[in-house]
Amino acid sequence: MQPIRAIVTGASSGIGREIAVELARRVAAESPAAESPAEQSRIVVHYRSNLEGARETVRQIHRFGIQTHLVASDIRDADDRRELVRQAWDFLETPTTWINNAGADVLTGDAKDGSFENKLRLLMETDVLGTIELTRAVVQRWSSASDLPAQPPSVTMIGWDQAPDGMEGDAGQMFGPVKAAVMAFANSLAQDLAPRIRVNTVAPGWIRTAWGESTDAYWDRRAREQSLMRRWGTPQDVAAAVCYVADPANSFCTGQTLVVNGGFDRTHR
Ligand SMILES: NC(=O)c1ccc[n+]([C@@H]2O[C@H](COP(=O)([O-])OP(=O)(O)OC[C@H]3O[C@@H](n4cnc5c(N)ncnc54)[C@H](OP(=O)(O)O)[C@@H]3O)[C@@H](O)[C@H]2O)c1
């Protein structure tokens, strides 16, 4: 991978950490040493509250010789979003790669015992409103820059494989409309911004992060059986897909949704 100036939101755990670390690993591994791509590359590690987790992500990135900057901000808050964009531009100069991974945890975090309405509201405020407003601020900043990178910079959104067709139960009724909105926004934005800026979505299926590690036998079996590959997806599987669509070399890739679910098996439920 070519040198990058990247930010990963929600990089203090799970999929976001893996994306940030995999970007660093590829930059360090795939470029000729003489060009010192690692020295030219920088990554902003964003988080909201899990400082220890964010520091662990930074520690893993530093193994590849890439500079990092830590930013804490709540993407639901307009001032926090402004500050995040300001710090990203200060540190990265002009970002090449913006990964919108942050999303509310309503399955294992403080919100897990709340009502359906409260969970939906939190998801809407974070994943939909927060992400869309943040992305619009980033695009505005890029659009007013006189020095856009030679290859189009990219935005990558995180969706959900089952959002377009739907899933039964409260989880389907929450994550379905939330992630479908994110995916629809990405598709519309890609139309507006091409060919100057690329916008893609990676839509994970059942990925084993905190909820997957502690879930019951029914969901464990269902996650394995609904994938044609007969296993849970891993954060590494998602990170590999994000690295593909975000790689500056893949300059023909925009308006795409890359589904990462091992192939959905429609004969199982
Ligand atoms: N795991 C799956 O099976 C799966 C499937 C489809 C889609 N996804 C999506 O993939 C993304 C990552 O999921 P994950 O499983 O890795 O979750 P995770 O481990 O809970 O990570 C979520 C990240 O988002 C951050 N975050 C949460 N609320 C925020 C807010 N208001 N402002 C800023 N940052 C905030 C968290 O920060 P702090 O912890 O520091 O507060 C954390 O870094 C999410 O968008 C999720 O919806 C996951």
The ligand as a Tripos MOL2 file, in Angstrom:
@<TRIPOS>MOLECULE
LIG
   48    52     1     0     0
SMALL
NO_CHARGES

@<TRIPOS>ATOM
      1 N1        -19.3670   -6.7700   15.1060 N.am      1 LIG1
      2 C1        -20.2190   -6.9990   14.1270 C.2       1 LIG1
      3 O1        -20.7070   -8.1340   13.9610 O.2       1 LIG1
      4 C2        -20.6420   -5.8750   13.2090 C.ar      1 LIG1
      5 C3        -21.4710   -6.1800   12.1110 C.ar      1 LIG1
      6 C4        -21.8500   -5.1590   11.2560 C.ar      1 LIG1
      7 C5        -21.4330   -3.8620   11.4870 C.ar      1 LIG1
      8 N2        -20.6440   -3.5810   12.5770 N.ar      1 LIG1
      9 C6        -20.2350   -2.1930   12.7780 C.3       1 LIG1
     10 O2        -18.8120   -2.1300   12.8380 O.3       1 LIG1
     11 C7        -18.4110   -1.0310   13.6520 C.3       1 LIG1
     12 C8        -17.4490   -1.5210   14.7280 C.3       1 LIG1
     13 O3        -18.0790   -2.5160   15.4760 O.3       1 LIG1
     14 P1        -17.3400   -3.2990   16.6760 P.3       1 LIG1
     15 O4        -18.0510   -4.5750   16.8310 O.co2     1 LIG1
     16 O5        -15.8740   -3.2880   16.4600 O.co2     1 LIG1
     17 O6        -17.7460   -2.3610   17.9150 O.3       1 LIG1
     18 P2        -16.9470   -1.8290   19.1980 P.3       1 LIG1
     19 O7        -15.8150   -2.7190   19.5600 O.co2     1 LIG1
     20 O8        -18.0040   -1.5340   20.2220 O.co2     1 LIG1
     21 O9        -16.3230   -0.4390   18.6880 O.3       1 LIG1
     22 C9        -17.1130    0.7030   18.5270 C.3       1 LIG1
     23 C10       -16.2170    1.9210   18.4870 C.3       1 LIG1
     24 O10       -17.0460    3.0790   18.2620 O.3       1 LIG1
     25 C11       -16.7360    4.0750   19.2430 C.3       1 LIG1
     26 N3        -17.9260    4.8580   19.5720 N.ar      1 LIG1
     27 C12       -19.0930    4.4280   20.0990 C.ar      1 LIG1
     28 N4        -19.9320    5.4720   20.3080 N.ar      1 LIG1
     29 C13       -19.2600    6.5860   19.8910 C.ar      1 LIG1
     30 C14       -19.5650    7.9790   19.8560 C.ar      1 LIG1
     31 N5        -20.7590    8.4570   20.2770 N.pl3     1 LIG1
     32 N6        -18.6390    8.8410   19.3890 N.ar      1 LIG1
     33 C15       -17.4380    8.3880   18.9490 C.ar      1 LIG1
     34 N7        -17.0760    7.0880   18.9460 N.ar      1 LIG1
     35 C16       -17.9790    6.1980   19.4220 C.ar      1 LIG1
     36 C17       -16.2360    3.2830   20.4560 C.3       1 LIG1
     37 O11       -15.4200    4.1560   21.2590 O.3       1 LIG1
     38 P3        -15.1570    3.9350   22.8600 P.3       1 LIG1
     39 O12       -15.3330    2.4790   23.1310 O.co2     1 LIG1
     40 O13       -13.7650    4.4490   23.0380 O.co2     1 LIG1
     41 O14       -16.1740    4.7640   23.5800 O.co2     1 LIG1
     42 C18       -15.4400    2.1710   19.7860 C.3       1 LIG1
     43 O15       -14.1460    2.6240   19.4760 O.3       1 LIG1
     44 C19       -19.6990   -0.4170   14.1900 C.3       1 LIG1
     45 O16       -20.1060    0.6550   13.3840 O.3       1 LIG1
     46 C20       -20.6800   -1.5750   14.0870 C.3       1 LIG1
     47 O17       -22.0430   -1.1540   14.0320 O.3       1 LIG1
     48 C21       -20.2430   -4.5620   13.4320 C.ar      1 LIG1
@<TRIPOS>BOND
     1     1     2 1
     2     2     3 2
     3     2     4 1
     4     4     5 ar
     5     4    48 ar
     6     5     6 ar
     7     6     7 ar
     8     7     8 ar
     9     8     9 1
    10     8    48 ar
    11     9    10 1
    12     9    46 1
    13    10    11 1
    14    11    12 1
    15    11    44 1
    16    12    13 1
    17    13    14 1
    18    14    15 2
    19    14    16 1
    20    14    17 1
    21    17    18 1
    22    18    19 2
    23    18    20 1
    24    18    21 1
    25    21    22 1
    26    22    23 1
    27    23    24 1
    28    23    42 1
    29    24    25 1
    30    25    26 1
    31    25    36 1
    32    26    27 ar
    33    26    35 ar
    34    27    28 ar
    35    28    29 ar
    36    29    30 ar
    37    29    35 ar
    38    30    31 1
    39    30    32 ar
    40    32    33 ar
    41    33    34 ar
    42    34    35 ar
    43    36    37 1
    44    36    42 1
    45    37    38 1
    46    38    39 2
    47    38    40 1
    48    38    41 1
    49    42    43 1
    50    44    45 1
    51    44    46 1
    52    46    47 1
@<TRIPOS>SUBSTRUCTURE
     1 LIG1         1 GROUP 0 **** ****
